[in-house]
Amino acid sequence: MPNPIRRVVTGHDANGKAVVLMDGAASNVVARGGSCSTLLWVTDGTPVQFSNDKDEALRTIGIPPPANGSNFRIVEFLPQQGELDWSSQEAFKAMGVAPVLPPGQKPRHPGMHRTDTLDYALVLSGEIDMLMDDSEIHVKQGDVVIQQGTNHAWANRGKAPCVIAFVLIDAVR
């Protein structure tokens, strides 16, 4: 498990004064295979309806956000160890992620997936390879990736964890 992520959420009190509503470790943390994801916030549409009375991250959602919504999470990818686990393709389907190949065919990496979202990804620490259908690109701390519903997988072939902040916004193909 990664170090806890401190999350500060602001809002307004009954008089309209700006206040801190929440300040503490984000608690919606899920470990899967070689990664650990901390969900920080979820919206159900745009324009966003502000929430002063509930924690919008205390939900069970898959990888994509709700229809017309968004989500914000931080994922820590551990260095790849040993053989790859191909069962993750079934796990992705259960998390609302589209299959990247017809049944019976294997993608180039078991983490290959696609969501109908616009994704903003900022590498906070470490480095990682983003695999696409026929290519890959190496990204490192400070790099930004903007994905427009593309097939991809993350492969940490290094020796240290890689931490990425993701904002996913529902999109149409």
Summary of the structure (lengths in Angstrom):
residues: 173
radius of gyration: 17.0
end to end distance: 34.8
largest distance: 59.3
contacts: 450
relative contact order: 0.19
helix: 4%
strand: 45%
